[in-house]
Amino acid sequence: MTFHQFPDYASLSQYTAEHIAAIINQKPDALLCLASGDTPIGTYHHLVELAKTGRVDVSQCTFVGLDEWVGFGPEDAGSCSYYVLRDLFTPLQLRPDQLYVFDAKATDLTAECARIDSLIDSRGGLDLLLVGMGMNGHIALNEPGTPFTLGCHVGELAESTITVGQKYFEQETVLEQGITLGLRHLTAAREVILLVSGEKKAATLQKALKGPVSEEIPASILQTHPNGQVWLDAAAGSLLTSL
């Protein structure tokens, strides 16, 4: 695991976008999984600009969706896929065959998990996994207590995740389960970037990076990844001294 602190969110976002572009330029047919949520939005805006100005060509890449609220889909404002489509996939003008996102409305969610597992495993793992961290230390929708060995799965949402998740919806919405990549895919990914921004994440980040590796704090798994990158702004790193 390596660690890089940036002075602010803007510099964090620009650097991350340029790094993703460099990965794609080096391997044009890369398999990437990029998170939704607030933290990577700045990165995605920069990456779209890099593509529009010809500094990266994403036409041969494959993108995998990280997670989704069970019962919601791309057409539902507030869903995970809604935002990543809005901020990244649609502006990049990706073809349908370049996108693999969970169908969280499917009648057979076990088969959905197997479909995404099969895609990732058939490619020998992800070339890049970009994730954020929840207030309780979750990665994707792998809540505290989720085994590190799981692949794609459906899990019950923690109360804190349900509460925070309401901000993505215009009105209070019932959220109970999530379908998500498992931490097995994080372990097997060739490179993992954890992006963290804001002072509100500082205490959890300190536990994840300075405390023991534990399934009770899923983000702590980054400590074990040989090519794990933890990139954050000064506010998120305010409680860290050295790593």
DRENZAFI-237608 format. One record per residue (C-alpha): residue number from 1; residue in three letters; chain; z, x, y. Coordinates in Angstrom, 1 decimal. Layout:
<nodes>
@pos:NUM	code:ALA	unit:A	up:Z	east:X	north:Y .
...
</nodes>
This chain:
<nodes>
@pos:1	code:MET	unit:A	up:0.0	east:0.0	north:0.0 .
@pos:2	code:THR	unit:A	up:-0.9	east:1.2	north:3.5 .
@pos:3	code:PHE	unit:A	up:0.4	east:-0.2	north:6.7 .
@pos:4	code:HIS	unit:A	up:-1.2	east:-0.4	north:10.2 .
@pos:5	code:GLN	unit:A	up:0.4	east:-2.0	north:13.2 .
@pos:6	code:PHE	unit:A	up:-1.8	east:-3.1	north:16.1 .
@pos:7	code:PRO	unit:A	up:-0.6	east:-3.6	north:19.7 .
@pos:8	code:ASP	unit:A	up:-1.8	east:-7.3	north:19.8 .
@pos:9	code:TYR	unit:A	up:-3.6	east:-10.1	north:18.0 .
@pos:10	code:ALA	unit:A	up:-6.9	east:-9.3	north:19.7 .
@pos:11	code:SER	unit:A	up:-7.1	east:-5.7	north:18.5 .
@pos:12	code:LEU	unit:A	up:-5.9	east:-6.7	north:15.0 .
@pos:13	code:SER	unit:A	up:-8.7	east:-9.3	north:14.8 .
@pos:14	code:GLN	unit:A	up:-11.4	east:-7.0	north:16.0 .
@pos:15	code:TYR	unit:A	up:-10.5	east:-4.2	north:13.7 .
@pos:16	code:THR	unit:A	up:-10.3	east:-6.5	north:10.7 .
@pos:17	code:ALA	unit:A	up:-13.7	east:-8.0	north:11.3 .
@pos:18	code:GLU	unit:A	up:-15.3	east:-4.6	north:11.7 .
@pos:19	code:HIS	unit:A	up:-13.6	east:-3.5	north:8.4 .
@pos:20	code:ILE	unit:A	up:-15.0	east:-6.5	north:6.5 .
@pos:21	code:ALA	unit:A	up:-18.4	east:-5.8	north:8.0 .
@pos:22	code:ALA	unit:A	up:-18.2	east:-2.2	north:6.7 .
@pos:23	code:ILE	unit:A	up:-17.3	east:-3.4	north:3.2 .
@pos:24	code:ILE	unit:A	up:-20.3	east:-5.7	north:3.2 .
@pos:25	code:ASN	unit:A	up:-22.7	east:-3.1	north:4.6 .
@pos:26	code:GLN	unit:A	up:-21.5	east:-0.7	north:1.8 .
@pos:27	code:LYS	unit:A	up:-21.9	east:-3.4	north:-0.9 .
@pos:28	code:PRO	unit:A	up:-24.2	east:-6.1	north:0.3 .
@pos:29	code:ASP	unit:A	up:-23.6	east:-8.3	north:-2.8 .
@pos:30	code:ALA	unit:A	up:-19.8	east:-8.2	north:-2.4 .
@pos:31	code:LEU	unit:A	up:-17.5	east:-10.9	north:-3.8 .
@pos:32	code:LEU	unit:A	up:-15.1	east:-11.9	north:-1.1 .
@pos:33	code:CYS	unit:A	up:-12.2	east:-14.3	north:-0.8 .
@pos:34	code:LEU	unit:A	up:-11.1	east:-15.0	north:2.8 .
@pos:35	code:ALA	unit:A	up:-8.1	east:-17.2	north:3.7 .
@pos:36	code:SER	unit:A	up:-8.0	east:-20.2	north:6.0 .
@pos:37	code:GLY	unit:A	up:-5.2	east:-20.8	north:8.4 .
@pos:38	code:ASP	unit:A	up:-4.5	east:-19.7	north:12.0 .
@pos:39	code:THR	unit:A	up:-4.1	east:-15.9	north:11.6 .
@pos:40	code:PRO	unit:A	up:-7.6	east:-15.0	north:10.6 .
@pos:41	code:ILE	unit:A	up:-9.5	east:-17.2	north:13.1 .
@pos:42	code:GLY	unit:A	up:-9.9	east:-14.3	north:15.6 .
@pos:43	code:THR	unit:A	up:-11.2	east:-12.1	north:12.8 .
@pos:44	code:TYR	unit:A	up:-13.8	east:-14.7	north:11.8 .
@pos:45	code:HIS	unit:A	up:-15.0	east:-15.2	north:15.4 .
@pos:46	code:HIS	unit:A	up:-15.6	east:-11.4	north:15.6 .
@pos:47	code:LEU	unit:A	up:-17.3	east:-11.3	north:12.2 .
@pos:48	code:VAL	unit:A	up:-19.6	east:-14.1	north:13.1 .
@pos:49	code:GLU	unit:A	up:-20.6	east:-12.2	north:16.3 .
@pos:50	code:LEU	unit:A	up:-21.2	east:-9.1	north:14.2 .
@pos:51	code:ALA	unit:A	up:-23.6	east:-11.1	north:12.0 .
@pos:52	code:LYS	unit:A	up:-25.4	east:-12.8	north:14.9 .
@pos:53	code:THR	unit:A	up:-26.0	east:-9.4	north:16.5 .
@pos:54	code:GLY	unit:A	up:-27.4	east:-7.9	north:13.3 .
@pos:55	code:ARG	unit:A	up:-24.5	east:-5.5	north:12.6 .
@pos:56	code:VAL	unit:A	up:-23.8	east:-7.0	north:9.2 .
@pos:57	code:ASP	unit:A	up:-26.0	east:-9.0	north:6.8 .
@pos:58	code:VAL	unit:A	up:-24.0	east:-11.5	north:4.7 .
@pos:59	code:SER	unit:A	up:-27.1	east:-13.0	north:3.0 .
@pos:60	code:GLN	unit:A	up:-26.3	east:-11.5	north:-0.4 .
@pos:61	code:CYS	unit:A	up:-22.5	east:-12.0	north:-0.4 .
@pos:62	code:THR	unit:A	up:-20.6	east:-14.5	north:-2.4 .
@pos:63	code:PHE	unit:A	up:-17.5	east:-16.2	north:-0.8 .
@pos:64	code:VAL	unit:A	up:-14.7	east:-17.8	north:-2.8 .
@pos:65	code:GLY	unit:A	up:-12.3	east:-20.3	north:-1.3 .
@pos:66	code:LEU	unit:A	up:-8.6	east:-19.2	north:-1.5 .
@pos:67	code:ASP	unit:A	up:-6.8	east:-22.5	north:-1.9 .
@pos:68	code:GLU	unit:A	up:-6.8	east:-26.2	north:-1.0 .
@pos:69	code:TRP	unit:A	up:-4.4	east:-29.1	north:-0.7 .
@pos:70	code:VAL	unit:A	up:-4.8	east:-31.3	north:-3.8 .
@pos:71	code:GLY	unit:A	up:-6.6	east:-34.5	north:-2.9 .
@pos:72	code:PHE	unit:A	up:-8.4	east:-33.0	north:0.1 .
@pos:73	code:GLY	unit:A	up:-11.9	east:-31.6	north:0.6 .
@pos:74	code:PRO	unit:A	up:-14.2	east:-30.0	north:3.2 .
@pos:75	code:GLU	unit:A	up:-14.9	east:-33.4	north:4.8 .
@pos:76	code:ASP	unit:A	up:-11.2	east:-34.0	north:5.6 .
@pos:77	code:ALA	unit:A	up:-10.0	east:-32.6	north:8.9 .
@pos:78	code:GLY	unit:A	up:-6.9	east:-30.6	north:8.1 .
@pos:79	code:SER	unit:A	up:-8.0	east:-29.3	north:4.7 .
@pos:80	code:CYS	unit:A	up:-8.2	east:-25.6	north:4.1 .
@pos:81	code:SER	unit:A	up:-11.9	east:-25.6	north:3.4 .
@pos:82	code:TYR	unit:A	up:-12.5	east:-27.7	north:6.6 .
@pos:83	code:TYR	unit:A	up:-11.2	east:-24.9	north:8.8 .
@pos:84	code:VAL	unit:A	up:-12.8	east:-22.0	north:7.0 .
@pos:85	code:LEU	unit:A	up:-16.2	east:-23.8	north:7.0 .
@pos:86	code:ARG	unit:A	up:-15.8	east:-24.5	north:10.7 .
@pos:87	code:ASP	unit:A	up:-14.7	east:-21.1	north:11.7 .
@pos:88	code:LEU	unit:A	up:-16.7	east:-18.9	north:9.3 .
@pos:89	code:PHE	unit:A	up:-19.0	east:-20.2	north:6.6 .
@pos:90	code:THR	unit:A	up:-21.0	east:-22.6	north:8.7 .
@pos:91	code:PRO	unit:A	up:-21.4	east:-20.2	north:11.7 .
@pos:92	code:LEU	unit:A	up:-22.5	east:-17.6	north:9.2 .
@pos:93	code:GLN	unit:A	up:-25.2	east:-20.0	north:8.0 .
@pos:94	code:LEU	unit:A	up:-24.3	east:-19.4	north:4.4 .
@pos:95	code:ARG	unit:A	up:-26.4	east:-21.0	north:1.6 .
@pos:96	code:PRO	unit:A	up:-24.6	east:-23.4	north:-0.8 .
@pos:97	code:ASP	unit:A	up:-25.1	east:-20.9	north:-3.6 .
@pos:98	code:GLN	unit:A	up:-23.1	east:-18.4	north:-1.7 .
@pos:99	code:LEU	unit:A	up:-20.0	east:-20.6	north:-1.6 .
@pos:100	code:TYR	unit:A	up:-17.4	east:-21.4	north:-4.3 .
@pos:101	code:VAL	unit:A	up:-14.5	east:-23.5	north:-3.1 .
@pos:102	code:PHE	unit:A	up:-12.1	east:-25.6	north:-5.1 .
@pos:103	code:ASP	unit:A	up:-12.9	east:-29.2	north:-5.5 .
@pos:104	code:ALA	unit:A	up:-9.4	east:-30.4	north:-5.0 .
@pos:105	code:LYS	unit:A	up:-10.5	east:-34.0	north:-5.5 .
@pos:106	code:ALA	unit:A	up:-11.8	east:-33.4	north:-9.0 .
@pos:107	code:THR	unit:A	up:-10.4	east:-35.5	north:-11.9 .
@pos:108	code:ASP	unit:A	up:-9.9	east:-32.3	north:-14.0 .
@pos:109	code:LEU	unit:A	up:-8.2	east:-29.7	north:-11.8 .
@pos:110	code:THR	unit:A	up:-7.7	east:-27.5	north:-14.9 .
@pos:111	code:ALA	unit:A	up:-11.4	east:-27.2	north:-15.2 .
@pos:112	code:GLU	unit:A	up:-11.7	east:-26.4	north:-11.5 .
@pos:113	code:CYS	unit:A	up:-9.3	east:-23.5	north:-12.0 .
@pos:114	code:ALA	unit:A	up:-11.2	east:-22.3	north:-15.0 .
@pos:115	code:ARG	unit:A	up:-14.5	east:-22.4	north:-13.0 .
@pos:116	code:ILE	unit:A	up:-13.2	east:-20.2	north:-10.2 .
@pos:117	code:ASP	unit:A	up:-11.4	east:-17.9	north:-12.7 .
@pos:118	code:SER	unit:A	up:-14.6	east:-17.5	north:-14.6 .
@pos:119	code:LEU	unit:A	up:-16.6	east:-16.6	north:-11.5 .
@pos:120	code:ILE	unit:A	up:-14.2	east:-14.0	north:-10.4 .
@pos:121	code:ASP	unit:A	up:-13.7	east:-12.5	north:-13.9 .
@pos:122	code:SER	unit:A	up:-17.4	east:-12.4	north:-14.5 .
@pos:123	code:ARG	unit:A	up:-17.8	east:-10.2	north:-11.4 .
@pos:124	code:GLY	unit:A	up:-15.0	east:-7.8	north:-12.5 .
@pos:125	code:GLY	unit:A	up:-12.7	east:-9.1	north:-9.8 .
@pos:126	code:LEU	unit:A	up:-12.9	east:-9.6	north:-6.0 .
@pos:127	code:ASP	unit:A	up:-14.2	east:-6.8	north:-3.8 .
@pos:128	code:LEU	unit:A	up:-12.0	east:-8.0	north:-1.0 .
@pos:129	code:LEU	unit:A	up:-9.2	east:-10.5	north:-0.8 .
@pos:130	code:LEU	unit:A	up:-8.0	east:-11.3	north:2.8 .
@pos:131	code:VAL	unit:A	up:-4.7	east:-13.3	north:2.9 .
@pos:132	code:GLY	unit:A	up:-2.0	east:-14.4	north:5.3 .
@pos:133	code:MET	unit:A	up:1.6	east:-14.9	north:4.6 .
@pos:134	code:GLY	unit:A	up:3.6	east:-18.1	north:4.8 .
@pos:135	code:MET	unit:A	up:7.0	east:-18.5	north:6.4 .
@pos:136	code:ASN	unit:A	up:8.6	east:-18.4	north:3.0 .
@pos:137	code:GLY	unit:A	up:6.6	east:-15.4	north:1.9 .
@pos:138	code:HIS	unit:A	up:3.9	east:-17.3	north:0.0 .
@pos:139	code:ILE	unit:A	up:0.5	east:-15.8	north:-0.5 .
@pos:140	code:ALA	unit:A	up:-2.3	east:-18.5	north:-0.7 .
@pos:141	code:LEU	unit:A	up:-0.4	east:-21.4	north:-2.2 .
@pos:142	code:ASN	unit:A	up:1.6	east:-19.2	north:-4.6 .
@pos:143	code:GLU	unit:A	up:5.1	east:-20.4	north:-3.7 .
@pos:144	code:PRO	unit:A	up:8.3	east:-18.5	north:-4.3 .
@pos:145	code:GLY	unit:A	up:9.0	east:-18.3	north:-8.0 .
@pos:146	code:THR	unit:A	up:5.3	east:-18.4	north:-9.1 .
@pos:147	code:PRO	unit:A	up:4.6	east:-15.8	north:-11.8 .
@pos:148	code:PHE	unit:A	up:2.6	east:-12.8	north:-10.6 .
@pos:149	code:THR	unit:A	up:0.5	east:-13.1	north:-13.8 .
@pos:150	code:LEU	unit:A	up:-1.1	east:-16.5	north:-13.1 .
@pos:151	code:GLY	unit:A	up:-4.8	east:-16.9	north:-12.4 .
@pos:152	code:CYS	unit:A	up:-6.0	east:-20.0	north:-10.6 .
@pos:153	code:HIS	unit:A	up:-3.6	east:-22.9	north:-11.0 .
@pos:154	code:VAL	unit:A	up:-2.1	east:-26.1	north:-9.5 .
@pos:155	code:GLY	unit:A	up:1.4	east:-25.8	north:-8.1 .
@pos:156	code:GLU	unit:A	up:4.0	east:-27.9	north:-6.4 .
@pos:157	code:LEU	unit:A	up:4.3	east:-27.2	north:-2.7 .
@pos:158	code:ALA	unit:A	up:7.6	east:-25.9	north:-1.2 .
@pos:159	code:GLU	unit:A	up:9.1	east:-28.1	north:1.5 .
@pos:160	code:SER	unit:A	up:8.6	east:-25.5	north:4.2 .
@pos:161	code:THR	unit:A	up:4.9	east:-25.3	north:3.3 .
@pos:162	code:ILE	unit:A	up:4.6	east:-29.1	north:3.5 .
@pos:163	code:THR	unit:A	up:6.3	east:-29.1	north:6.9 .
@pos:164	code:VAL	unit:A	up:4.2	east:-26.3	north:8.3 .
@pos:165	code:GLY	unit:A	up:1.0	east:-27.8	north:6.8 .
@pos:166	code:GLN	unit:A	up:1.4	east:-30.9	north:9.0 .
@pos:167	code:LYS	unit:A	up:0.1	east:-28.9	north:12.0 .
@pos:168	code:TYR	unit:A	up:-3.4	east:-28.9	north:10.6 .
@pos:169	code:PHE	unit:A	up:-3.5	east:-32.7	north:10.6 .
@pos:170	code:GLU	unit:A	up:-3.6	east:-35.2	north:13.5 .
@pos:171	code:GLN	unit:A	up:-1.1	east:-37.4	north:11.9 .
@pos:172	code:GLU	unit:A	up:1.7	east:-37.0	north:9.3 .
@pos:173	code:THR	unit:A	up:0.0	east:-36.5	north:5.9 .
@pos:174	code:VAL	unit:A	up:1.4	east:-36.5	north:2.4 .
@pos:175	code:LEU	unit:A	up:1.0	east:-33.1	north:0.8 .
@pos:176	code:GLU	unit:A	up:2.5	east:-32.5	north:-2.6 .
@pos:177	code:GLN	unit:A	up:0.4	east:-30.0	north:-4.6 .
@pos:178	code:GLY	unit:A	up:-2.0	east:-27.1	north:-4.0 .
@pos:179	code:ILE	unit:A	up:-4.8	east:-25.6	north:-6.0 .
@pos:180	code:THR	unit:A	up:-5.0	east:-21.9	north:-5.5 .
@pos:181	code:LEU	unit:A	up:-6.1	east:-18.4	north:-6.6 .
@pos:182	code:GLY	unit:A	up:-3.3	east:-16.8	north:-8.5 .
@pos:183	code:LEU	unit:A	up:-1.7	east:-13.4	north:-7.9 .
@pos:184	code:ARG	unit:A	up:-3.4	east:-12.1	north:-10.9 .
@pos:185	code:HIS	unit:A	up:-6.6	east:-12.0	north:-8.8 .
@pos:186	code:LEU	unit:A	up:-4.8	east:-10.2	north:-6.1 .
@pos:187	code:THR	unit:A	up:-3.6	east:-7.5	north:-8.5 .
@pos:188	code:ALA	unit:A	up:-7.2	east:-7.1	north:-9.8 .
@pos:189	code:ALA	unit:A	up:-8.9	east:-7.1	north:-6.4 .
@pos:190	code:ARG	unit:A	up:-10.5	east:-3.8	north:-5.4 .
@pos:191	code:GLU	unit:A	up:-9.0	east:-4.2	north:-1.9 .
@pos:192	code:VAL	unit:A	up:-6.4	east:-6.6	north:-0.5 .
@pos:193	code:ILE	unit:A	up:-5.7	east:-7.1	north:3.2 .
@pos:194	code:LEU	unit:A	up:-2.6	east:-9.0	north:4.3 .
@pos:195	code:LEU	unit:A	up:-2.8	east:-10.1	north:7.9 .
@pos:196	code:VAL	unit:A	up:0.4	east:-11.1	north:9.7 .
@pos:197	code:SER	unit:A	up:0.7	east:-12.1	north:13.3 .
@pos:198	code:GLY	unit:A	up:3.6	east:-13.4	north:15.5 .
@pos:199	code:GLU	unit:A	up:7.3	east:-12.8	north:15.8 .
@pos:200	code:LYS	unit:A	up:8.1	east:-15.9	north:13.7 .
@pos:201	code:LYS	unit:A	up:6.9	east:-14.0	north:10.6 .
@pos:202	code:ALA	unit:A	up:8.8	east:-10.8	north:11.3 .
@pos:203	code:ALA	unit:A	up:11.9	east:-11.5	north:9.2 .
@pos:204	code:THR	unit:A	up:10.0	east:-12.6	north:6.2 .
@pos:205	code:LEU	unit:A	up:7.7	east:-9.6	north:6.5 .
@pos:206	code:GLN	unit:A	up:10.6	east:-7.3	north:6.6 .
@pos:207	code:LYS	unit:A	up:11.9	east:-8.7	north:3.3 .
@pos:208	code:ALA	unit:A	up:8.5	east:-8.6	north:1.7 .
@pos:209	code:LEU	unit:A	up:7.7	east:-4.9	north:2.6 .
@pos:210	code:LYS	unit:A	up:11.2	east:-3.4	north:2.7 .
@pos:211	code:GLY	unit:A	up:13.0	east:-5.4	north:-0.1 .
@pos:212	code:PRO	unit:A	up:12.5	east:-5.4	north:-3.8 .
@pos:213	code:VAL	unit:A	up:9.2	east:-6.6	north:-5.4 .
@pos:214	code:SER	unit:A	up:10.1	east:-10.1	north:-6.5 .
@pos:215	code:GLU	unit:A	up:8.4	east:-13.3	north:-7.4 .
@pos:216	code:GLU	unit:A	up:10.8	east:-15.0	north:-5.0 .
@pos:217	code:ILE	unit:A	up:8.9	east:-13.4	north:-2.2 .
@pos:218	code:PRO	unit:A	up:5.2	east:-13.5	north:-3.3 .
@pos:219	code:ALA	unit:A	up:4.1	east:-11.2	north:-0.5 .
@pos:220	code:SER	unit:A	up:6.2	east:-8.4	north:-1.9 .
@pos:221	code:ILE	unit:A	up:3.4	east:-7.9	north:-4.5 .
@pos:222	code:LEU	unit:A	up:1.5	east:-6.0	north:-1.9 .
@pos:223	code:GLN	unit:A	up:3.9	east:-3.1	north:-2.4 .
@pos:224	code:THR	unit:A	up:2.4	east:-2.6	north:-5.9 .
@pos:225	code:HIS	unit:A	up:-1.3	east:-2.7	north:-5.0 .
@pos:226	code:PRO	unit:A	up:-2.9	east:0.8	north:-4.8 .
@pos:227	code:ASN	unit:A	up:-5.4	east:-0.4	north:-2.2 .
@pos:228	code:GLY	unit:A	up:-3.3	east:-3.0	north:-0.5 .
@pos:229	code:GLN	unit:A	up:-3.5	east:-3.0	north:3.3 .
@pos:230	code:VAL	unit:A	up:-0.9	east:-4.7	north:5.5 .
@pos:231	code:TRP	unit:A	up:-2.2	east:-5.1	north:9.0 .
@pos:232	code:LEU	unit:A	up:-0.1	east:-6.8	north:11.7 .
@pos:233	code:ASP	unit:A	up:0.4	east:-7.1	north:15.4 .
@pos:234	code:ALA	unit:A	up:3.5	east:-5.7	north:17.2 .
@pos:235	code:ALA	unit:A	up:5.2	east:-9.1	north:17.3 .
@pos:236	code:ALA	unit:A	up:5.1	east:-9.4	north:13.5 .
@pos:237	code:GLY	unit:A	up:6.3	east:-5.9	north:13.0 .
@pos:238	code:SER	unit:A	up:9.1	east:-6.1	north:15.5 .
@pos:239	code:LEU	unit:A	up:11.8	east:-5.8	north:12.7 .
@pos:240	code:LEU	unit:A	up:10.1	east:-3.0	north:10.8 .
@pos:241	code:THR	unit:A	up:11.1	east:0.6	north:11.5 .
@pos:242	code:SER	unit:A	up:9.1	east:2.7	north:9.0 .
@pos:243	code:LEU	unit:A	up:7.3	east:2.2	north:5.7 .
</nodes>
